[in-house]
Amino acid sequence: MFRTDIPTSPFVAGLLLAVLLSWMPVAQGQHDPDLPIRIEADRASLDDQRGVSIYRGNVTITQGDTVITGDEVTVHAPQRQLQRMVSEGRLATLTTRDESNREVRAEARRMEFFPDGPRVVLTGEARVWQGDDEFRGSSIVYNLEAATLEASTGDTGRVEAIFAPRDRSRSRPEDGDTP
């Protein structure tokens, strides 16, 4: 049995609504720039005067649901304000979720992450997967917040887009319905 005699007030209702709204971006898996950035690597060097740090060997960068990996990552953060991160070496990878909670994956020879926007610039064998769809080009700019991308010529001289078929059972008319 559910209790229906729980006292409620506008304050309690407002507090509950505020808590629920504060958890919405986390539940939807969106990029949250207010979360801390965690960097793990085999080695690191830091030049605090220039605001540059370099991480080498099995680098993993995590912020909420967003994960970037690479061989070597250079972090540009003058006055300890993150401006960009550049991952190079073997294929750098990114994994995150869009506002529809679809998994988004990306890989390229070079990946630049810009937190304002936030956007990722992929160059060299660039590929982005949104759910089951795939995009390829020599350069791709992907906006994490808007879930938009711009691609330029691929290795074949053309940009490639591969769209997976959607579940047709949801769009089929029911028996007796007219199409």
C-alpha positions as CSV (number, residue, x, y, z in Angstrom):
1,M,0.0,0.0,0.0
2,F,1.2,3.5,-0.8
3,R,1.0,6.2,1.9
4,T,-1.0,9.1,0.9
5,D,-0.7,11.0,4.1
6,I,2.9,12.2,3.6
7,P,3.0,16.0,4.3
8,T,4.1,18.0,1.3
9,S,4.9,21.7,1.1
10,P,5.9,23.9,-1.8
11,F,9.5,23.9,-0.3
12,V,9.7,20.1,-0.3
13,A,8.2,19.8,-3.8
14,G,10.6,22.5,-5.1
15,L,13.6,20.8,-3.5
16,L,12.6,17.4,-5.0
17,L,12.2,19.1,-8.5
18,A,15.6,20.8,-8.1
19,V,17.3,17.5,-7.3
20,L,15.6,15.7,-10.2
21,L,16.5,18.5,-12.7
22,S,20.1,18.5,-11.5
23,W,20.4,14.8,-12.3
24,M,18.9,15.0,-15.8
25,P,22.1,15.7,-17.8
26,V,23.8,12.8,-16.0
27,A,20.9,10.4,-16.6
28,Q,20.8,11.4,-20.3
29,G,24.6,10.9,-20.6
30,Q,25.3,14.4,-22.0
31,H,28.7,16.0,-21.8
32,D,29.0,18.0,-18.6
33,P,31.8,20.5,-18.5
34,D,31.5,21.1,-14.8
35,L,32.6,17.6,-13.9
36,P,36.3,17.1,-13.2
37,I,38.7,15.8,-15.9
38,R,40.7,12.7,-14.8
39,I,43.9,11.9,-16.8
40,E,45.8,8.6,-16.4
41,A,49.1,7.7,-18.3
42,D,52.3,5.8,-17.9
43,R,54.4,9.1,-17.8
44,A,53.7,12.8,-17.5
45,S,55.6,16.1,-17.8
46,L,54.3,19.5,-16.7
47,D,55.4,23.0,-17.6
48,D,53.2,25.2,-15.3
49,Q,54.8,28.4,-16.7
50,R,53.5,27.7,-20.2
51,G,50.4,25.9,-19.1
52,V,51.3,22.7,-21.0
53,S,51.4,19.2,-19.8
54,I,52.2,16.1,-21.9
55,Y,51.0,12.6,-21.0
56,R,52.6,9.5,-22.7
57,G,51.7,5.8,-22.8
58,N,48.2,4.4,-22.6
59,V,46.6,7.7,-21.9
60,T,43.0,7.8,-20.8
61,I,41.1,11.0,-20.2
62,T,37.6,10.8,-18.5
63,Q,35.0,13.5,-17.9
64,G,31.6,12.1,-17.0
65,D,30.5,9.7,-19.8
66,T,33.2,11.1,-22.2
67,V,36.4,9.0,-22.5
68,I,39.4,9.9,-24.8
69,T,42.3,7.5,-25.3
70,G,45.6,7.9,-27.1
71,D,49.4,7.3,-27.1
72,E,50.4,10.8,-26.3
73,V,48.1,13.7,-25.2
74,T,49.2,17.3,-24.8
75,V,47.0,19.4,-22.6
76,H,47.0,23.2,-23.1
77,A,45.7,24.9,-19.9
78,P,47.3,28.4,-19.4
79,Q,46.4,29.8,-16.0
80,R,45.0,26.3,-15.3
81,Q,42.1,27.0,-17.7
82,L,41.6,24.1,-20.2
83,Q,41.8,25.4,-23.8
84,R,42.3,22.2,-25.7
85,M,43.7,18.6,-25.5
86,V,45.6,17.0,-28.5
87,S,45.9,13.3,-28.8
88,E,48.3,11.8,-31.3
89,G,50.0,8.4,-32.1
90,R,48.1,5.3,-32.9
91,L,44.4,5.9,-33.4
92,A,43.0,8.2,-30.7
93,T,39.5,7.3,-29.6
94,L,36.6,9.0,-28.1
95,T,33.5,7.5,-26.5
96,T,30.5,9.4,-25.2
97,R,26.7,9.6,-25.4
98,D,24.5,12.1,-27.3
99,E,21.4,13.8,-25.9
100,S,19.3,10.8,-27.1
101,N,21.6,8.6,-25.0
102,R,23.0,6.9,-28.2
103,E,26.6,5.9,-28.0
104,V,28.9,8.1,-30.0
105,R,32.4,6.8,-30.9
106,A,35.2,8.5,-32.8
107,E,38.7,7.6,-33.9
108,A,41.5,9.3,-35.8
109,R,45.3,9.6,-36.1
110,R,45.0,13.1,-34.4
111,M,42.2,14.3,-32.2
112,E,41.8,17.8,-30.7
113,F,39.3,18.3,-28.0
114,F,38.0,21.8,-27.3
115,P,35.9,22.0,-24.2
116,D,34.1,25.3,-25.2
117,G,31.5,24.1,-27.6
118,P,32.4,21.2,-26.8
119,R,33.8,19.9,-30.1
120,V,36.3,17.4,-31.3
121,V,38.4,17.9,-34.5
122,L,39.5,14.5,-36.0
123,T,42.2,14.3,-38.7
124,G,43.8,11.3,-40.5
125,E,41.5,8.3,-41.0
126,A,38.7,10.1,-39.1
127,R,35.6,8.1,-38.3
128,V,32.5,8.8,-36.2
129,W,29.8,6.4,-35.3
130,Q,26.4,7.7,-34.0
131,G,24.5,4.7,-32.9
132,D,24.7,2.3,-36.0
133,D,25.5,5.1,-38.5
134,E,29.1,5.8,-39.5
135,F,30.8,8.8,-41.1
136,R,34.3,8.7,-42.6
137,G,36.6,11.4,-44.0
138,S,40.2,12.7,-43.8
139,S,38.9,15.4,-41.4
140,I,35.7,15.6,-39.2
141,V,34.6,18.3,-36.8
142,Y,32.1,16.9,-34.3
143,N,30.1,19.1,-31.9
144,L,29.3,17.0,-28.8
145,E,26.6,19.2,-27.5
146,A,24.6,19.7,-30.8
147,A,25.5,16.2,-32.1
148,T,26.4,17.7,-35.5
149,L,29.4,17.0,-37.7
150,E,31.2,18.4,-40.7
151,A,33.4,16.0,-42.8
152,S,35.9,16.8,-45.6
153,T,37.3,14.5,-48.3
154,G,38.3,11.0,-47.3
155,D,41.1,8.8,-48.5
156,T,39.0,7.9,-51.6
157,G,38.7,11.6,-52.4
158,R,35.1,11.6,-51.0
159,V,33.3,11.7,-47.7
160,E,31.5,8.5,-46.8
161,A,28.3,8.1,-44.8
162,I,26.8,4.7,-43.9
163,F,23.2,4.8,-42.5
164,A,22.0,1.6,-40.9
165,P,18.4,0.6,-41.6
166,R,16.0,1.5,-38.8
167,D,13.5,-0.9,-37.2
168,R,10.7,-0.9,-39.7
169,S,8.3,-2.7,-37.4
170,R,7.5,0.6,-35.7
171,S,6.6,2.3,-38.9
172,R,4.4,-0.4,-40.4
173,P,0.7,0.1,-40.4
174,E,-1.3,-2.3,-38.3
175,D,-3.7,-4.8,-40.0
176,G,-6.7,-3.0,-41.3
177,D,-5.0,0.4,-41.2
178,T,-4.3,2.2,-44.5
179,P,-0.7,3.0,-45.3
